[in-house]
Amino acid sequence: MKDVCVWLVGLVAVAFAWRYVHQVKEGKASPALSTWLIFLVGVVISFITYAIAEKRDFRSGILNTIDLASISFIVVGIIICGKRGVLRFKPFEKWHLVGSGLLVGYGIYTGNAWNSNILAQVLLGVAYFPTWQNLFTEKRNTESWSGWMLNLLACALALYPAMVNGNTLAIVYATRAVTLIVCTMFLMAYYEFKQKKSQ
């Protein structure tokens, strides 16, 4: 069952990345690039520190492993297919990036793989702020429903391989992702509902 979940996480994550970039290309989603850049930095740190702390148990931590590829693809996709202004950061996005840099610096300074991995989860949590801020500012849903639903499915499936062997860091990674994706989708639904109500 664990191997089945590992393969499903991989397939769903690939579908999520492809669908999200397709929605950006079609102009149906206008994501905050800073969110995905912070995600990328956080995932790289999380992946390296996880590999050290958990002796390269990549099957249990499949979500972190596959996120490395899918988020890289999304960042490149946003840069190539996004709107012209996508590379211009808003003031609040710059502050998020500076804060993220400080978290990274602290993780490198301490050199503790376990603590640095937990710190990477904080960084990955901070990555959602520019997207939430974008929703607050635009007062409408700027995100892809199908993309985030596929992402949620991949994260939920990843909980099983993480829990089977009691891999704490993999459980924290997947649980953090599920919780914050649900929060993001709640905001998306709120602004869609508000927009329909005003019309």
FENLIN-V879407 format. One record per backbone hydrogen bond with DSSP energy under -1.0 kcal/mol. NH is the residue of the N-H (numbers start at 1). CO is the residue of the C=O. E is the energy in kcal/mol with one decimal. If there is no record, write none. Layout:
BEGIN
((NH,CO,E) (NH,CO,E))
END
This chain:
BEGIN
((5,1,-2.3) (6,2,-2.3) (7,3,-2.3) (8,4,-2.5) (9,5,-2.8) (10,6,-1.9) (11,7,-2.5) (12,8,-2.9) (13,9,-2.5) (14,10,-1.9) (15,11,-2.2) (16,12,-2.6) (17,13,-2.4) (18,14,-2.4) (19,15,-2.6) (20,16,-2.8) (21,17,-2.2) (22,18,-2.3) (23,19,-2.3) (24,20,-2.0) (25,21,-2.7) (26,22,-2.2) (27,24,-1.0) (28,23,-2.3) (29,23,-1.1) (30,142,-2.6) (36,32,-1.1) (37,33,-2.2) (38,34,-2.5) (39,35,-2.4) (40,36,-2.2) (41,37,-2.3) (42,38,-2.9) (43,39,-3.1) (44,40,-2.3) (45,41,-2.3) (46,42,-2.8) (47,43,-2.9) (48,44,-2.3) (49,45,-2.6) (50,46,-2.4) (51,47,-2.3) (52,48,-1.7) (53,49,-2.9) (54,50,-3.0) (56,51,-1.8) (58,56,-2.0) (61,57,-1.5) (62,59,-1.1) (65,61,-1.8) (66,62,-2.9) (67,63,-2.3) (68,64,-1.1) (70,66,-2.6) (71,67,-2.7) (72,68,-1.0) (73,69,-2.1) (74,70,-2.0) (75,71,-2.7) (76,72,-2.2) (77,73,-2.5) (78,74,-2.9) (79,75,-2.2) (80,76,-2.4) (81,77,-3.2) (82,78,-2.0) (86,83,-1.8) (88,85,-1.6) (94,90,-1.9) (95,91,-1.6) (96,92,-1.7) (97,93,-2.3) (98,94,-2.3) (99,95,-2.6) (100,96,-2.2) (101,97,-2.1) (102,98,-1.9) (103,99,-2.0) (104,100,-2.3) (105,101,-2.5) (106,102,-2.3) (107,103,-2.2) (108,104,-2.3) (109,105,-2.3) (110,106,-2.4) (111,107,-1.7) (116,112,-2.9) (117,113,-1.9) (118,114,-2.0) (119,115,-2.4) (120,116,-2.0) (121,117,-1.4) (122,118,-1.5) (123,119,-2.3) (124,120,-2.5) (125,121,-1.6) (126,122,-2.5) (127,123,-1.5) (128,125,-1.3) (129,126,-1.6) (132,128,-2.5) (133,129,-3.2) (134,130,-2.3) (135,131,-2.1) (136,132,-2.6) (137,133,-2.9) (138,134,-2.7) (139,135,-1.9) (148,144,-2.3) (149,145,-2.4) (150,146,-2.1) (151,147,-2.1) (152,148,-2.5) (153,149,-2.3) (154,150,-2.4) (155,151,-2.3) (156,152,-2.6) (157,153,-2.5) (158,154,-1.7) (162,158,-1.4) (163,159,-2.2) (164,160,-2.2) (166,163,-1.1) (167,162,-2.3) (168,166,-1.1) (171,167,-2.3) (172,168,-2.7) (173,169,-2.3) (174,170,-2.3) (175,171,-2.8) (176,172,-2.6) (177,173,-1.9) (178,174,-2.6) (179,175,-2.5) (180,176,-2.2) (181,177,-2.2) (182,178,-2.2) (183,179,-1.8) (184,180,-2.1) (185,181,-2.7) (186,182,-2.1) (187,183,-2.0) (188,184,-2.3) (189,185,-2.5) (190,186,-2.4) (191,187,-2.4) (192,188,-1.9) (193,189,-2.7) (194,190,-2.6) (195,191,-2.1) (196,192,-2.4) (197,193,-2.3) (198,194,-1.9) (199,195,-1.1))
END
